Amino acid sequence: MTTQQRWASPVHQSQDATLILVRHGESLWNAQGRVQGHSESSLNELGREQARRVAQHLAKQKVHAVYASDVSRAVETAQLIAAPHQLKIHTSPQLRERSYGVLEGKTLEEAGRTQGSWFISWLADRRSAPPAGESQDDMCARIIAAVREVARAHPRQTVVIVSHGGPIKGALHEILRIPPTLWRLTWIDNGSITVLRGTPDVMRVACFNDTCHLTGVALHADEAED
């Protein structure tokens, strides 16, 4: 039995939606360890290959809709996924990565040299909002509301949502009620697949950070947030 067969269900229970959450392929800033947030950084060649692998894998699935963060690295990934299904992409700023304000475009090492004492305190748990940025709690509330909205719009359908590492983690932590203090203990790879199934009110995690379709493709663990 393949990984896909384990989580793909041809018959939905009641009004259950199946939501396939995909983290975009690796970007230029991912490879450089730079904080991205809402800022633009296009896919690199590895990221495009990761996105193509996801698209090939999901081409075997019946997909009814494709949603994506409106940031280019997510849109490009979503375009490759949507093409075999001849679907239009629905973009939304609600699916963006957390905003990191003044930290965006910097590595954590650069931020340590250029930011004030607040940065050292912030690094301890990273939950509070950086200057001009967004808190972890606010991002989690935003993404779970967006996920529930998609589930509400697509009962008994399968939907792909291309987003970022932080929001996908945020949705999982909200659904599984994982304490915020354990945020750094979960990881979402570029090009990975995480599957949720259920109704807007009751969601279940059917698959977490599946990268089997990326066999033979490099996976780089970036220190910075997505």
Secondary structure, DSSP 8 states (H G I E B T S, - for coil): --HHHHH--SS--TT-EEEEEEE---BHHHHHTB--TTS---B-HHHHHHHHHHHHHHTTS---EEEEESSHHHHHHHHHHHGGGT--EEEEGGGS----GGGTT-BHHHHHHHS-HHHHHHHTT--S--TTS--HHHHHHHHHHHHHHHHHH-TT-EEEEEE-HHHHHHHHHHHHT--GGGGGG----TT-EEEEEE-SS-EEEEEEEE-GGGTTS-----SS--
